[in-house]
Amino acid sequence: MAELFAYTDGACSGNPGPGGWGAILIARDGEAVVKERELKGGEANTTNNRMEMLAAINALEALARSSKLTIVTDSAYVKDGITKWIHGWKAKGWKKKGGEIKNLDLWKRLDEAQARHDVKWEWVKGHAGHPENERADELARAGMAPYKP
């Protein structure tokens, strides 16, 4: 049975500024790639964290049926937010001690998108030569390109 992976990345030119996100969905049977799909998009005025989140959200939302997958991200913000912080926020009615939750709209969307799946989250160091992370970064930059002046 094939294993499913999503490699995600976000990019921003200025923070805030034009941004893009990229995701690669790969089904592997052992080392062999069975199927692969690339996704990308962007916005004219956004932040790096929002683009990192949208990469993961779009990867999850692109899956037509409930799936078991590993999401590999270079964003500690996304990984820690969805695996650690979100539980406290939800328990407090989507609030946190000390003020508002930044990017609340996307945290709710990511929570909803993840709920349909069995997701394992992994962090990798960005810009460190990880092939799929580098490709996701290229997709994010391509997604940002139409919004750059």
C-alpha positions in Angstrom: 0.0 0.0 0.0 1.3 3.4 -0.9 2.2 6.0 1.7 1.1 9.6 1.2 3.3 12.6 1.8 2.7 16.3 1.5 5.7 18.7 1.3 4.6 22.3 1.9 6.3 25.7 1.9 5.4 29.3 1.9 7.3 32.4 0.7 6.9 36.1 1.0 8.7 39.1 -0.5 8.5 41.5 2.4 6.5 40.5 5.5 3.8 41.6 4.7 4.1 41.7 1.0 3.4 39.5 -2.1 3.5 35.9 -1.1 3.1 32.4 -2.4 2.6 28.8 -1.2 3.5 25.5 -2.7 2.7 21.9 -2.0 3.7 18.6 -3.5 1.6 15.5 -2.8 3.5 12.3 -3.4 2.2 8.7 -3.0 5.1 6.3 -2.6 5.3 2.5 -2.6 8.6 2.0 -0.8 11.0 4.3 -2.6 9.0 4.3 -5.9 6.8 7.3 -6.6 3.4 6.0 -7.6 1.7 9.4 -8.1 2.6 13.0 -7.7 0.7 16.3 -7.8 2.0 19.9 -7.5 -0.1 22.8 -6.1 0.7 26.5 -5.8 -1.0 29.8 -5.3 -0.4 33.3 -3.9 -1.7 36.6 -2.7 -0.8 40.2 -3.3 -0.5 41.3 0.4 0.1 38.6 3.0 2.6 37.2 5.4 5.0 34.3 5.4 3.1 32.5 8.2 -0.2 32.7 6.2 1.5 31.3 3.1 3.0 28.4 5.2 -0.5 27.7 6.5 -2.2 27.9 3.1 0.3 25.4 1.7 -0.8 22.8 4.3 -4.5 23.7 4.0 -4.5 23.4 0.2 -2.6 20.1 0.4 -5.2 18.7 2.8 -8.2 20.2 0.9 -6.9 18.7 -2.4 -7.4 15.2 -1.1 -10.8 13.9 -2.3 -11.1 11.2 0.4 -10.0 10.7 3.9 -6.4 9.8 3.9 -3.5 8.9 6.1 -0.6 11.1 5.3 2.6 12.8 6.6 2.9 16.6 6.1 6.5 17.7 6.0 6.9 21.5 6.6 9.8 23.8 7.4 7.5 26.0 9.5 7.7 25.4 13.2 4.9 27.9 13.5 2.5 25.6 11.5 3.7 22.3 13.1 3.7 23.6 16.7 0.4 25.5 16.1 -1.5 22.5 14.8 0.0 19.9 17.1 0.4 21.8 20.4 -1.1 25.3 20.7 -4.4 24.6 19.0 -5.7 22.3 21.7 -5.5 25.1 24.3 -7.0 27.7 21.9 -10.0 25.4 21.2 -10.5 24.6 24.9 -10.7 28.4 25.6 -13.2 29.1 22.7 -10.5 30.0 20.2 -8.8 32.4 22.5 -5.4 32.5 24.0 -3.9 34.0 27.2 -2.7 37.5 26.4 -4.8 38.4 23.3 -6.0 37.4 19.9 -4.8 34.4 17.9 -3.1 35.6 14.8 -4.3 34.0 11.6 -7.4 32.7 13.4 -9.3 32.2 10.1 -6.6 30.0 8.8 -6.1 28.0 12.0 -9.8 27.2 11.9 -9.6 26.2 8.3 -6.5 24.0 8.9 -8.2 22.4 11.9 -11.2 21.6 9.8 -9.1 20.3 6.8 -7.0 18.1 9.1 -10.0 16.6 10.9 -10.9 14.6 7.8 -7.5 12.9 7.7 -5.0 10.9 9.9 -2.1 13.4 9.8 1.4 13.0 11.1 3.4 16.3 11.1 7.2 16.5 10.5 9.5 19.5 10.6 12.5 19.8 8.3 15.1 22.6 8.2 14.3 24.9 5.4 16.9 25.7 2.6 19.0 22.8 3.8 19.0 20.8 0.6 15.9 18.6 1.3 14.8 17.9 -2.3 11.0 18.0 -1.8 11.3 21.0 0.5 13.3 22.8 -2.1 10.7 21.9 -4.8 7.9 23.2 -2.5 9.9 26.4 -2.1 10.2 26.7 -5.9 6.4 26.3 -6.2 5.8 28.9 -3.5 8.0 31.4 -5.3 6.2 30.6 -8.6 2.9 31.1 -6.8 4.1 34.5 -5.6 5.5 35.6 -9.0 2.2 37.1 -10.4 1.8 39.3 -7.4 5.3 40.8 -7.4 5.7 44.3 -8.9 
